[in-house]
Amino acid sequence: MYILPNPQKIDIQKGFFTVRYDSRIFIDSSCSADLYHTALLLQKEFKDCCGFHLPIIRSHIARPKECIYLTSLAPANEQTYNLVINENGVTIKGSGNAGILYGVQTLRQIIRQSGAQLPCLSITDHPSVLNRGFYYDTSRGRIPTLDYLKDMADSLSYYKINQLQLYVEHSYLFTNLSEVWRDDTPLTAEDILELDDYCRKLEIELVPSLASFGHLCKLLSTKTYHHLCELEGSDKAPFSFRDRMHHHTINCSDPESFELIKSLLSEYMQLFTSKQFNICADETFDLGKGKNHIRAEQEGVTAVYTDFLTKLSNFITDNGRIPMFWSDIICEEPSAYRQLPEELICLHWDYDPDPSEDRLGKLVEAGAKQLYVCPGVHGWNHLINVHHNAYKNIAAMCRYGHRYHTMGVLTTDWGDFGHINHPSFSRLGMIYGAAFSWNDRIIPEEEINRQISMVEYGDSSLTLASTFEKISRFEAFPWENAVLVMEALSNHNDPVLARECMDICDPRLAEKYNLNIDEQLTVLYGLLNSLPASAKDVVNAYLIAGEGQKLLNKLLPILCRHLNEIPEADPSSPAKLAVELENWLVAYRALWKTVSRESEFYRVANVYYWYADYLRAL
């Protein structure tokens, strides 16, 4: 039997408690009435796994035998719980609603593996890190449906994650900003209000997160606001996945800029019950290279940056909230941290598979006391998340978090280059972050993948997660490089730049890698018969993405031959691949729409259409 995150202390004993069809879920009257929602989760679990409906009772009478008993624990860590299963029943004692909820989530995992016959055991558990979050990009390609966001919240709670942030640049329907979101399908106020309410019932804090300094592509490319961009010409430049990431910093010296950002922050924060607000302020690459050039020469780029960050931070605190920001810019000059407001919470990200402990240490030395470590699921820029890199990065960053006693771990899922990877591919990384922040024991990769196979996917062979990891190894032509080659040719008509964008790619690996992918897809097809329906949906996504990666791999040698002016051995192969790309996109679009709004699917589709036309022209 596996439990994720692993409990701090578990004692397996002899015997079983059999949950009968006429057993009951008993809530002690000393508990909050809000606990009813937690009891419903347990009731549904028994219905799904065992087929019977257990009544929920709330009373002050003595606990009856042979029930599942939910009660309060004397105040300790607010997320502590004790779970005891003996031959007379089940008792969950929790410190507050969160503690009881986490005990119920552990019991749900046991039920899924044991059914109605629950093994006798005793668990004493609490988190090593109090704030355990997940960060999801809703701006660079995908805008998820509300149903999917609720499903995400369910999964986060199942693994005892208690914070969720959605990254927003332009993907919220701001008042009087139709020019920004008009070609998207943005989140609405009702979406946020409903999600906030849903998350609260799961003891998840929905924290607002809004780009407010860099990464303002859609806003600063409009006719109305392009004059506030640090660099000129943002309204005339063709769209570029790369340029969207690297440019569009706001002119922080223009008073109009601050008033505009304040209005956005003010409107957005009203939708959340959280008292925190992530103002982002990351990757301001253009700062000092345009309208602030003279000021940056006089004061220094870091001083210009910290001045505007301080203004944003003070605005948030003036509105009764605690500001957060990303660490990347301040890491370039850690001594400047002392100039920042004390209230700021620093979100320190480092996505290298072997992240630097030294960078984190320098922030701590500079005075960053309120600090999160922020690893990543390594899905951005890829059709399939690179799971091994995610494991290494998350394990290392969580290890640093425990070592430096950081206040939180925030596992990030970005959507660079169109967010082409399906959201379910980030589940492994999300669980790594949940497991390694709750418990400071870092489980070896092969072992935690076995545990995830059972706990998340109901895979008794314990091989599914490792198969997902193997599929992600075989990118001869990664999605990011395919996009960069297209933009070099379509936006710049520069074959030399296009060849440079393929320098890391070896066309000789394409055929071999496709055989490797086929081998793993065959394994997935073989597992389908023994998996529950929810896991089959995830396998389907990997099957589609695996075939998509094979097509990208097939594209690589054709591009290399053409750009190096080498004749095709089979002149008909480019046109055949064009048809395959278009047919694949039909299946991919159907998959996209199962979890995402239309959002920026058209940008992803345009890449495939461009390549189909390019291939036919050969």
C-alpha positions in Angstrom: 0.0 0.0 0.0 1.3 3.5 -0.9 0.3 6.9 0.5 1.5 10.1 -1.2 2.8 12.3 0.3 4.4 9.7 2.5 3.3 10.2 6.2 5.8 11.3 8.8 5.0 8.2 10.9 3.0 5.0 10.0 2.6 1.8 11.9 0.9 -1.1 10.0 -0.8 -3.6 12.3 -2.5 -6.9 11.9 -6.1 -7.2 11.1 -8.8 -5.3 9.1 -11.8 -3.2 9.6 -14.5 -4.0 7.1 -16.6 -1.1 6.1 -20.2 -2.4 5.7 -22.9 -1.0 3.5 -24.7 0.2 6.6 -21.7 1.9 8.2 -21.8 5.6 8.8 -19.6 8.7 8.6 -19.8 10.4 11.9 -18.8 14.1 12.4 -18.3 15.1 16.0 -20.4 18.1 16.8 -17.3 19.9 18.2 -16.1 20.2 14.6 -17.0 23.1 12.2 -20.1 22.7 10.1 -17.7 23.4 7.1 -16.4 19.8 7.6 -19.5 18.5 5.8 -17.8 19.1 2.4 -14.9 16.9 3.6 -17.3 14.2 4.6 -18.9 14.3 1.2 -15.4 13.6 -0.4 -15.2 10.5 1.8 -18.8 9.5 1.0 -18.2 9.7 -2.7 -15.0 7.7 -2.4 -16.9 4.8 -0.8 -19.6 5.0 -3.5 -17.0 5.0 -6.3 -14.8 2.2 -4.9 -17.2 0.0 -2.9 -20.6 0.8 -4.4 -22.5 1.8 -1.3 -23.7 5.1 0.1 -22.7 5.8 3.7 -24.9 8.3 5.5 -23.2 11.3 7.1 -24.2 12.1 10.7 -23.3 15.1 12.9 -24.0 14.7 16.6 -22.8 15.3 20.1 -23.7 11.7 21.2 -20.9 9.2 22.0 -19.2 7.8 19.0 -20.9 4.6 17.7 -18.9 1.5 16.8 -18.0 0.5 13.3 -18.1 4.0 11.9 -15.7 6.5 10.3 -15.3 9.1 13.0 -14.1 12.6 12.3 -13.1 14.8 15.2 -10.9 17.6 16.4 -7.3 17.2 17.6 -5.9 19.5 20.4 -4.3 22.5 18.7 -0.9 21.7 17.3 0.4 22.4 13.8 -2.8 23.5 12.1 -2.4 20.8 9.5 -1.6 17.8 11.8 -3.8 14.7 11.8 -3.9 11.3 13.3 -5.5 8.4 11.5 -6.3 5.1 13.3 -7.9 2.1 11.8 -8.7 -0.8 14.1 -11.2 -3.6 14.1 -13.8 -1.3 15.7 -13.7 1.4 13.1 -11.8 4.4 11.7 -10.9 7.6 13.7 -9.5 10.7 12.1 -8.4 13.5 14.4 -7.3 16.7 12.9 -6.0 20.0 14.0 -8.6 22.3 12.4 -10.5 21.6 9.2 -7.3 21.3 7.2 -6.0 18.6 9.5 -9.2 16.5 9.3 -9.3 17.0 5.5 -5.7 15.7 5.1 -6.6 12.7 7.2 -9.6 12.0 4.9 -7.4 12.4 1.8 -5.0 9.8 3.2 -8.0 7.5 4.0 -9.2 8.0 0.4 -5.9 6.7 -0.9 -6.2 3.7 1.3 -9.7 3.0 0.2 -8.7 3.1 -3.5 -6.1 0.3 -2.8 -8.0 -1.7 -0.2 -11.7 -1.3 -1.0 -14.0 -2.0 2.0 -11.4 -4.0 3.9 -9.2 -1.4 5.5 -5.9 -2.6 7.0 -5.4 -1.7 10.7 -2.8 1.0 11.1 -1.9 4.2 13.0 -0.7 7.3 11.2 0.7 10.5 12.8 1.3 13.1 10.2 2.0 16.8 9.6 3.7 18.8 6.8 7.4 19.9 7.0 6.6 23.0 4.9 3.4 24.8 5.7 2.8 26.4 2.3 2.8 24.0 -0.6 1.6 25.4 -3.8 1.1 24.9 -7.5 1.5 27.6 -10.1 -0.4 27.2 -13.5 0.1 29.4 -16.5 -3.2 30.6 -18.1 -1.7 33.2 -20.5 0.8 31.7 -23.0 -1.5 29.4 -25.0 -4.1 27.7 -22.9 -6.9 29.2 -20.9 -8.4 26.3 -19.0 -12.1 25.6 -18.6 -13.6 26.2 -15.1 -14.4 22.5 -14.9 -10.7 21.7 -15.5 -9.6 24.2 -12.8 -12.0 22.5 -10.3 -10.6 19.1 -11.3 -7.1 20.6 -10.7 -8.1 21.8 -7.3 -9.5 18.4 -6.4 -6.1 16.8 -7.4 -4.1 19.4 -5.5 -6.1 18.8 -2.3 -5.8 15.0 -2.8 -2.1 15.4 -2.4 -2.4 18.0 0.4 -1.3 21.0 -1.6 -2.8 24.1 0.0 -2.1 27.0 -2.5 -2.9 27.6 -6.1 -1.9 30.5 -8.3 -3.0 31.1 -11.9 -0.6 33.2 -14.0 -2.4 36.0 -15.8 -1.1 38.5 -18.3 -4.1 39.2 -20.5 -6.3 36.2 -20.0 -8.8 37.8 -17.5 -11.7 39.9 -18.9 -10.6 43.3 -17.5 -13.1 46.1 -17.7 -12.4 48.5 -20.6 -9.5 46.3 -21.9 -11.4 44.5 -24.7 -8.5 45.4 -27.1 -6.3 43.2 -25.0 -8.5 40.1 -24.6 -10.7 40.3 -27.7 -9.2 37.4 -29.6 -9.0 35.2 -26.5 -11.6 33.3 -24.4 -10.6 34.9 -21.1 -11.4 34.0 -17.5 -14.3 36.1 -16.1 -15.0 37.5 -12.6 -17.6 34.7 -12.1 -15.0 32.1 -13.0 -12.6 33.4 -10.4 -15.2 33.9 -7.7 -16.5 30.4 -8.2 -13.1 28.9 -8.2 -12.1 30.8 -5.1 -15.1 29.4 -3.3 -14.4 25.9 -4.5 -10.8 26.1 -3.4 -11.7 27.3 0.1 -13.8 24.2 0.7 -10.7 22.2 -0.1 -8.5 24.2 2.2 -6.7 25.7 -0.8 -5.8 29.4 -0.9 -6.3 30.8 -4.4 -3.7 33.5 -4.7 -4.0 36.2 -7.4 -1.0 36.5 -9.7 -0.8 39.2 -12.3 2.1 40.3 -14.6 2.7 43.9 -13.7 6.2 44.9 -15.0 7.6 42.5 -17.6 5.7 40.0 -19.9 3.0 42.4 -21.0 2.9 41.5 -24.6 -0.8 41.7 -25.4 -1.2 44.9 -23.3 1.8 46.8 -24.8 1.1 45.7 -28.3 -2.3 47.5 -28.5 -2.9 50.8 -30.2 -4.0 52.3 -26.9 -1.1 51.3 -24.7 1.9 50.6 -27.0 3.4 54.0 -26.1 3.9 52.7 -22.5 6.3 50.0 -23.7 10.0 50.3 -22.9 10.9 49.7 -26.5 9.3 51.4 -29.5 7.3 49.6 -32.2 5.6 46.9 -30.1 2.3 47.5 -31.9 3.9 46.9 -35.4 6.0 43.8 -34.7 4.7 40.5 -36.0 3.7 38.0 -33.4 6.5 35.8 -32.2 6.5 33.1 -29.5 10.1 34.0 -28.7 9.6 37.7 -28.6 6.5 37.4 -26.4 8.8 35.9 -23.8 11.7 38.3 -24.2 10.2 41.7 -24.6 7.3 43.9 -23.6 8.5 45.5 -20.3 6.4 48.5 -19.3 8.1 52.0 -19.1 8.2 52.2 -15.3 9.2 55.9 -15.4 6.0 57.1 -17.0 3.4 57.9 -14.3 0.7 56.7 -16.7 2.2 53.2 -16.5 1.9 53.1 -12.7 -1.7 54.3 -12.8 -2.6 51.7 -15.4 -1.0 48.8 -13.5 -2.6 50.0 -10.3 -6.1 49.9 -11.9 -5.5 46.3 -13.1 -4.2 45.2 -9.7 -7.1 46.8 -7.9 -9.8 45.3 -10.1 -8.3 41.8 -10.0 -7.6 41.6 -6.2 -11.3 42.2 -5.3 -12.1 38.7 -6.6 -10.0 36.8 -4.1 -10.3 36.1 -0.4 -6.6 35.5 -0.2 -4.6 38.2 1.6 -1.6 37.6 -0.7 -0.9 38.9 -4.2 1.9 37.9 -6.6 2.9 40.9 -8.7 5.4 38.8 -10.6 7.9 41.5 -11.8 10.1 38.9 -13.5 12.2 38.9 -16.7 12.2 42.6 -17.3 14.8 42.0 -20.0 14.3 45.3 -21.9 14.5 47.6 -18.8 17.0 50.4 -19.5 17.4 49.5 -23.2 14.8 52.0 -24.5 13.0 54.8 -22.8 14.8 54.3 -19.5 18.3 54.2 -21.1 19.5 57.5 -19.7 18.0 56.8 -16.3 19.5 53.3 -16.1 23.0 54.8 -17.0 22.6 57.3 -14.2 21.1 55.2 -11.4 21.8 51.6 -12.6 19.2 49.2 -14.0 18.8 47.4 -10.6 17.9 50.7 -8.9 15.3 51.5 -11.6 13.9 48.0 -11.1 13.7 48.1 -7.3 12.1 51.6 -7.4 9.1 50.4 -9.4 8.9 47.1 -7.6 8.7 49.0 -4.3 5.9 51.2 -5.7 4.0 48.1 -6.7 4.7 46.4 -3.4 3.5 49.4 -1.4 0.3 49.6 -3.4 -0.5 46.0 -2.5 0.3 46.5 1.2 -1.7 49.7 1.3 -4.7 47.6 0.1 -4.2 45.2 3.1 -2.5 42.4 1.2 1.0 40.8 1.2 3.0 41.1 -2.0 5.0 38.3 -3.7 7.4 38.6 -6.6 9.8 36.4 -8.6 13.5 36.5 -7.7 15.3 36.3 -11.1 16.1 40.0 -11.5 17.1 40.7 -7.8 19.3 37.5 -8.0 21.6 39.4 -10.4 22.5 41.8 -7.6 21.4 40.2 -4.3 22.7 43.1 -2.2 19.9 45.2 -3.5 17.4 43.0 -1.6 17.9 45.2 1.4 16.3 48.1 -0.5 13.0 46.2 -0.9 10.1 46.4 1.5 10.2 43.8 4.3 6.7 42.6 3.5 7.7 41.2 0.1 7.7 37.5 -0.2 10.4 36.3 -2.6 9.6 33.5 -5.0 12.9 32.0 -5.9 12.8 30.0 -9.1 15.6 27.9 -10.7 14.6 25.4 -13.3 18.0 23.8 -14.0 18.0 20.0 -13.4 20.9 20.8 -11.1 19.8 24.1 -9.6 22.2 26.4 -7.8 22.1 26.4 -4.1 24.6 29.3 -4.1 22.0 31.7 -5.7 19.5 30.8 -3.0 22.1 31.2 -0.2 23.0 34.6 -1.4 19.4 35.7 -1.3 19.2 34.5 2.3 22.4 36.3 3.2 21.0 39.5 1.6 18.0 39.4 3.9 15.3 37.4 2.1 13.6 36.0 5.1 10.1 35.4 3.6 11.0 33.0 0.9 9.6 30.2 -1.3 11.6 27.8 -3.5 9.9 27.4 -6.9 10.9 24.3 -9.0 9.2 23.5 -12.3 7.5 20.6 -14.0 9.5 21.0 -17.2 6.6 21.0 -19.7 7.2 24.4 -21.3 8.6 24.3 -24.8 7.9 20.6 -25.1 5.1 18.5 -26.5 5.6 16.1 -23.6 7.0 17.2 -20.2 10.6 16.1 -19.7 9.8 14.2 -16.5 13.4 13.2 -15.5 14.5 16.8 -15.5 11.4 17.7 -13.5 12.2 15.1 -10.9 15.8 16.3 -10.5 14.9 19.9 -10.3 12.0 19.5 -7.9 13.9 17.1 -5.6 16.9 19.5 -5.4 14.8 22.6 -4.9 12.7 21.0 -2.2 15.9 19.7 -0.5 17.2 23.3 -0.4 13.8 24.5 0.9 14.0 22.1 3.9 17.7 23.1 4.4 17.0 26.8 4.5 13.6 26.4 6.3 11.8 28.4 3.6 8.2 29.3 4.2 6.9 27.6 1.1 7.4 25.5 -2.0 5.6 26.6 -5.2 5.9 24.1 -8.1 5.4 25.9 -11.4 3.9 24.9 -14.7 4.6 27.5 -17.4 3.2 27.6 -20.9 6.0 29.0 -23.0 5.7 28.6 -26.7 2.0 28.1 -26.8 1.5 25.7 -23.9 1.3 22.7 -26.3 1.9 20.1 -23.7 -1.3 18.6 -22.3 -1.9 19.7 -18.7 -2.2 16.1 -17.5 1.5 15.6 -18.3 2.4 17.9 -15.4 0.8 15.6 -12.9 4.0 13.8 -12.2 5.8 17.0 -11.4 2.9 18.3 -9.3 3.0 15.1 -7.2 6.8 15.3 -6.8 6.4 18.8 -5.4 3.6 17.7 -3.1 5.6 14.7 -1.8 8.9 16.5 -1.3 7.5 19.6 0.4 5.3 17.7 2.8 8.0 15.2 3.9 11.7 16.0 3.8 12.6 12.5 2.7 13.3 12.6 -1.0 12.1 9.4 -2.6 14.3 7.9 -5.4 12.8 8.6 -8.9 12.0 5.0 -9.8 10.3 4.4 -6.4 8.1 7.5 -6.4 7.1 6.7 -10.0 6.0 3.3 -8.9 4.0 4.9 -6.1 2.4 7.4 -8.4 1.5 4.6 -10.8 -0.7 3.1 -8.1 -1.9 6.1 -6.2 -2.7 8.4 -9.1 -3.5 6.0 -11.9 -4.6 2.8 -10.2 -1.9 0.9 -12.2 -1.2 -2.4 -10.4 1.8 -3.1 -12.7 3.4 0.0 -11.1 5.0 0.9 -14.5 2.8 3.6 -16.0 4.6 6.6 -14.6 8.0 5.3 -15.7 6.6 4.7 -19.2 5.4 8.3 -19.4 9.0 9.3 -18.4 10.6 7.1 -21.1 8.4 8.6 -23.8 9.6 12.1 -22.9 13.3 11.1 -23.7 13.0 11.0 -27.5 12.8 14.5 -28.9 15.0 14.6 -31.9 13.2 17.9 -32.8 11.7 19.7 -29.8 8.7 21.8 -30.2 10.6 25.0 -29.3 13.1 24.4 -32.0 10.4 23.8 -34.6 8.8 27.1 -33.7 12.1 29.0 -33.8 12.9 27.6 -37.2 9.5 28.6 -38.5 9.9 32.1 -37.1 13.4 32.5 -38.5 12.0 31.7 -42.0 8.5 33.3 -41.8 9.2 36.4 -39.8 12.8 37.1 -40.9 13.4 35.1 -44.1 16.7 34.0 -42.6 17.8 30.5 -43.4 21.1 31.0 -41.6 19.2 31.7 -38.3 17.0 28.8 -39.0 20.0 26.5 -39.3 21.3 27.9 -36.0 18.0 27.1 -34.4 18.6 23.4 -35.3 22.2 23.2 -34.1 21.3 21.1 -31.0 19.2 18.7 -33.1 20.7 15.6 -34.7 18.6 14.4 -37.7 20.4 11.0 -37.5 18.5 10.3 -34.3 15.0 10.9 -35.8 14.3 7.4 -37.0 15.8 5.7 -34.0 13.9 7.9 -31.6 10.6 7.2 -33.4 11.2 3.5 -33.0 11.8 4.1 -29.2 8.6 6.1 -29.0 6.7 3.3 -30.8 8.1 0.8 -28.3 6.7 2.9 -25.4 3.3 3.5 -27.1 3.0 -0.2 -27.5 3.5 -0.6 -23.7 0.7 2.0 -23.1 -1.7 0.2 -25.4 -1.0 -3.0 -23.6 -1.8 -1.3 -20.2 -5.1 0.2 -21.2 -7.2 -2.9 -20.4 -6.2 -2.9 -16.7 -6.5 0.8 -16.0 -9.5 2.8 -14.6 -11.3 5.2 -17.0 -9.6 8.3 -15.6 -6.1 6.9 -16.3 -7.2 5.8 -19.8 -7.9 9.5 -20.6 -4.4 10.4 -19.6 -2.9 7.5 -21.6 -4.9 8.7 -24.6 -3.2 12.2 -24.2 0.2 10.5 -24.2 -0.6 8.4 -27.2 -1.6 11.5 -29.2 1.4 13.5 -28.1 3.7 10.6 -28.8 2.5 10.4 -32.4 2.9 14.2 -32.6 6.5 14.0 -31.4 7.2 11.4 -34.1 5.9 13.8 -36.7 8.2 16.5 -35.5 11.1 14.1 -35.5 10.3 13.2 -39.1 10.2 16.9 -40.0 13.8 17.4 -38.8 15.8 15.5 -41.5 13.6 17.0 -44.3 14.3 20.5 -43.0 18.0 19.8 -42.6 18.3 18.5 -46.2 16.4 21.5 -47.6 18.2 24.2 -45.7 21.5 22.6 -46.6 20.3 22.2 -50.2 20.6 18.4 -50.3 18.1 16.7 -52.6 15.3 14.5 -51.2 15.7 10.8 -51.8 11.9 10.5 -51.9 10.5 13.7 -53.4 7.0 12.7 -52.3 7.8 12.4 -48.6 7.4 16.2 -47.7 3.9 16.3 -49.1 3.0 13.1 -47.3 4.2 14.5 -44.0 2.1 17.7 -44.6 -1.0 15.5 -44.7 0.1 13.7 -41.5 0.6 16.9 -39.7 -2.8 18.2 -40.6 -4.5 15.0 -39.7 -2.7 14.8 -36.4 -3.8 18.3 -35.6 -7.5 17.2 -35.7 -6.9 14.7 -32.9 -4.8 17.2 -31.0 -7.5 19.9 -31.2 -10.1 17.6 -29.8 -7.8 16.7 -26.9 -7.1 20.4 -26.3 -10.8 21.2 -26.0 -11.3 18.6 -23.3 -9.6 20.8 -20.8 -9.0 24.2 -22.4 -11.0 26.9 -24.0 -10.2 27.8 -27.6 -7.8 30.4 -26.2 -4.6 30.5 -28.4 -5.1 27.1 -30.1 -5.0 29.1 -33.4 -1.4 30.0 -32.8 -0.4 26.4 -32.3 -2.4 25.4 -35.4 -0.7 28.2 -37.4 2.7 26.5 -36.8 1.5 23.2 -38.2 -0.3 24.9 -41.2 2.9 26.9 -42.0 4.9 23.7 -42.0 2.3 21.9 -44.1 2.5 24.7 -46.7 6.3 24.8 -46.5 6.5 21.0 -47.1 4.2 21.1 -50.1 6.3 23.9 -51.6 9.3 21.6 -51.6 
